[in-house]
Structures are given as C-alpha cells and as structure tokens.
Amino acid sequence: MAKKGNRVQVILECTEQKESGMPGMSRYITTKNKKNTPDRMERKKYNPILKRVTIHREIK
C-alpha cells in the first residue's frame, strides 16, 4: 500500500482585490506541506488586474 503524502494543492486568492469589490479575481494554484505549515498560507504575488504585487491568502 502506498504512503499518502503530506503535500496538498492549495488556491491563493488576492485579498486587496476582494476588499475593493473590483470584478474578477486573481488566483494562483500552488502546493504546500500541511505537516510543516498547518495554518493558511500567505504569499506576495503579482495581480494582473491591479497591476501590482499584492498579498494572496489561501482559501478552502
């Protein structure tokens, strides 16, 4: 039987765009090790709609 890995796929969504109420949404798909980072992940990523780097937070 194969061992199940700790690495899971997560979706990062822009927080600034969500608060501003602009149409559309900037999202990125990445992976994380849920054993090392059990909390929600935050990364600075480029938002093409706002044309700048913003904070993207993990969503469920």
PyMOL CGO cylinders between C-alpha atoms (Angstrom):
from pymol import cmd
from pymol.cgo import CYLINDER

trace = [
    CYLINDER, 0.00, 0.00, 0.00, 1.38, 3.40, -0.99, 0.3, 1, 1, 1, 1, 1, 1,
    CYLINDER, 1.38, 3.40, -0.99, 2.03, 6.01, 1.68, 0.3, 1, 1, 1, 1, 1, 1,
    CYLINDER, 2.03, 6.01, 1.68, -0.13, 9.12, 1.38, 0.3, 1, 1, 1, 1, 1, 1,
    CYLINDER, -0.13, 9.12, 1.38, 1.97, 12.29, 1.09, 0.3, 1, 1, 1, 1, 1, 1,
    CYLINDER, 1.97, 12.29, 1.09, 1.75, 15.44, 3.20, 0.3, 1, 1, 1, 1, 1, 1,
    CYLINDER, 1.75, 15.44, 3.20, 1.83, 17.73, 0.15, 0.3, 1, 1, 1, 1, 1, 1,
    CYLINDER, 1.83, 17.73, 0.15, -1.54, 19.18, -0.86, 0.3, 1, 1, 1, 1, 1, 1,
    CYLINDER, -1.54, 19.18, -0.86, -2.67, 21.58, -3.58, 0.3, 1, 1, 1, 1, 1, 1,
    CYLINDER, -2.67, 21.58, -3.58, -3.96, 24.98, -2.37, 0.3, 1, 1, 1, 1, 1, 1,
    CYLINDER, -3.96, 24.98, -2.37, -5.51, 28.03, -4.05, 0.3, 1, 1, 1, 1, 1, 1,
    CYLINDER, -5.51, 28.03, -4.05, -4.20, 31.51, -3.23, 0.3, 1, 1, 1, 1, 1, 1,
    CYLINDER, -4.20, 31.51, -3.23, -6.64, 34.41, -3.73, 0.3, 1, 1, 1, 1, 1, 1,
    CYLINDER, -6.64, 34.41, -3.73, -5.90, 38.15, -3.72, 0.3, 1, 1, 1, 1, 1, 1,
    CYLINDER, -5.90, 38.15, -3.72, -7.10, 39.89, -0.53, 0.3, 1, 1, 1, 1, 1, 1,
    CYLINDER, -7.10, 39.89, -0.53, -6.84, 43.51, -1.74, 0.3, 1, 1, 1, 1, 1, 1,
    CYLINDER, -6.84, 43.51, -1.74, -8.96, 42.95, -4.83, 0.3, 1, 1, 1, 1, 1, 1,
    CYLINDER, -8.96, 42.95, -4.83, -11.60, 41.11, -2.79, 0.3, 1, 1, 1, 1, 1, 1,
    CYLINDER, -11.60, 41.11, -2.79, -11.88, 44.09, -0.39, 0.3, 1, 1, 1, 1, 1, 1,
    CYLINDER, -11.88, 44.09, -0.39, -12.02, 46.68, -3.19, 0.3, 1, 1, 1, 1, 1, 1,
    CYLINDER, -12.02, 46.68, -3.19, -15.03, 44.99, -4.85, 0.3, 1, 1, 1, 1, 1, 1,
    CYLINDER, -15.03, 44.99, -4.85, -13.50, 45.07, -8.35, 0.3, 1, 1, 1, 1, 1, 1,
    CYLINDER, -13.50, 45.07, -8.35, -14.81, 42.46, -10.79, 0.3, 1, 1, 1, 1, 1, 1,
    CYLINDER, -14.81, 42.46, -10.79, -12.70, 39.38, -11.48, 0.3, 1, 1, 1, 1, 1, 1,
    CYLINDER, -12.70, 39.38, -11.48, -10.27, 37.63, -9.16, 0.3, 1, 1, 1, 1, 1, 1,
    CYLINDER, -10.27, 37.63, -9.16, -6.54, 36.92, -9.16, 0.3, 1, 1, 1, 1, 1, 1,
    CYLINDER, -6.54, 36.92, -9.16, -5.88, 33.32, -8.10, 0.3, 1, 1, 1, 1, 1, 1,
    CYLINDER, -5.88, 33.32, -8.10, -2.80, 31.09, -8.08, 0.3, 1, 1, 1, 1, 1, 1,
    CYLINDER, -2.80, 31.09, -8.08, -2.55, 27.34, -7.53, 0.3, 1, 1, 1, 1, 1, 1,
    CYLINDER, -2.55, 27.34, -7.53, 0.43, 26.01, -5.56, 0.3, 1, 1, 1, 1, 1, 1,
    CYLINDER, 0.43, 26.01, -5.56, 1.32, 23.17, -3.21, 0.3, 1, 1, 1, 1, 1, 1,
    CYLINDER, 1.32, 23.17, -3.21, 2.25, 23.13, 0.47, 0.3, 1, 1, 1, 1, 1, 1,
    CYLINDER, 2.25, 23.13, 0.47, 3.35, 20.58, 3.02, 0.3, 1, 1, 1, 1, 1, 1,
    CYLINDER, 3.35, 20.58, 3.02, 0.48, 20.51, 5.51, 0.3, 1, 1, 1, 1, 1, 1,
    CYLINDER, 0.48, 20.51, 5.51, 2.67, 18.88, 8.16, 0.3, 1, 1, 1, 1, 1, 1,
    CYLINDER, 2.67, 18.88, 8.16, 5.14, 21.82, 8.16, 0.3, 1, 1, 1, 1, 1, 1,
    CYLINDER, 5.14, 21.82, 8.16, 2.57, 24.60, 7.53, 0.3, 1, 1, 1, 1, 1, 1,
    CYLINDER, 2.57, 24.60, 7.53, -0.79, 23.65, 9.07, 0.3, 1, 1, 1, 1, 1, 1,
    CYLINDER, -0.79, 23.65, 9.07, -2.03, 27.29, 9.04, 0.3, 1, 1, 1, 1, 1, 1,
    CYLINDER, -2.03, 27.29, 9.04, -3.32, 29.16, 6.00, 0.3, 1, 1, 1, 1, 1, 1,
    CYLINDER, -3.32, 29.16, 6.00, -0.57, 30.28, 3.66, 0.3, 1, 1, 1, 1, 1, 1,
    CYLINDER, -0.57, 30.28, 3.66, 0.11, 33.89, 2.60, 0.3, 1, 1, 1, 1, 1, 1,
    CYLINDER, 0.11, 33.89, 2.60, 2.34, 34.90, -0.31, 0.3, 1, 1, 1, 1, 1, 1,
    CYLINDER, 2.34, 34.90, -0.31, 3.07, 38.12, -2.18, 0.3, 1, 1, 1, 1, 1, 1,
    CYLINDER, 3.07, 38.12, -2.18, 2.12, 37.53, -5.82, 0.3, 1, 1, 1, 1, 1, 1,
    CYLINDER, 2.12, 37.53, -5.82, 1.52, 39.70, -8.88, 0.3, 1, 1, 1, 1, 1, 1,
    CYLINDER, 1.52, 39.70, -8.88, -2.09, 40.71, -9.53, 0.3, 1, 1, 1, 1, 1, 1,
    CYLINDER, -2.09, 40.71, -9.53, -2.52, 41.42, -13.28, 0.3, 1, 1, 1, 1, 1, 1,
    CYLINDER, -2.52, 41.42, -13.28, -5.83, 43.25, -12.76, 0.3, 1, 1, 1, 1, 1, 1,
    CYLINDER, -5.83, 43.25, -12.76, -4.42, 45.74, -10.19, 0.3, 1, 1, 1, 1, 1, 1,
    CYLINDER, -4.42, 45.74, -10.19, -1.03, 45.67, -12.00, 0.3, 1, 1, 1, 1, 1, 1,
    CYLINDER, -1.03, 45.67, -12.00, 1.00, 45.34, -8.79, 0.3, 1, 1, 1, 1, 1, 1,
    CYLINDER, 1.00, 45.34, -8.79, 2.19, 42.84, -6.20, 0.3, 1, 1, 1, 1, 1, 1,
    CYLINDER, 2.19, 42.84, -6.20, -0.41, 42.09, -3.51, 0.3, 1, 1, 1, 1, 1, 1,
    CYLINDER, -0.41, 42.09, -3.51, -0.92, 39.61, -0.67, 0.3, 1, 1, 1, 1, 1, 1,
    CYLINDER, -0.92, 39.61, -0.67, -2.62, 36.38, -1.73, 0.3, 1, 1, 1, 1, 1, 1,
    CYLINDER, -2.62, 36.38, -1.73, -4.12, 34.21, 1.03, 0.3, 1, 1, 1, 1, 1, 1,
    CYLINDER, -4.12, 34.21, 1.03, -5.07, 30.54, 0.94, 0.3, 1, 1, 1, 1, 1, 1,
    CYLINDER, -5.07, 30.54, 0.94, -8.77, 29.73, 0.53, 0.3, 1, 1, 1, 1, 1, 1,
    CYLINDER, -8.77, 29.73, 0.53, -10.59, 26.48, 1.22, 0.3, 1, 1, 1, 1, 1, 1,
]
cmd.load_cgo(trace, "trace")
